[in-house]
C-alpha cells in the first residue's frame, strides 16, 4: 500500500490517546508495527471522495460508449426525449379518462 504524501501517519497507541481531540480534516493513517492498519477520515471528506470516484466511473463508462460509437447527436437526443414526454402525456390522458 502506498501512502499519499498528504496523509498524516500515527501509531495505534498515539491514535487512542489523541482520539478525542484529533483533527481528521485530512486522512490519518493509523499504523501497527510500522504497517498501515486503518485510515481515519472526516465523514464529509469521505463522502466527497466517494462522489468523485462515482463521477470518474461514469466518465469511464462514457468514454467506452464514445469509443464504441454508442452516441447520439443532440437532435437525436432531443427527438427521443420529446417522444418520451409525448408518450408520458398520452398515458396520463388515458389514465385520467379511465378514472372518470
Secondary structure, DSSP 8 states (H G I E B T S, - for coil): ----TTSEEEEHHHHHHHGGG---SS-EEEEETTEEEEEE--HHHHHHHHHHHHHHHHHHHHHHHHHTT----HHHHHHHHHHHHHHHHHHHHHHHHHH-
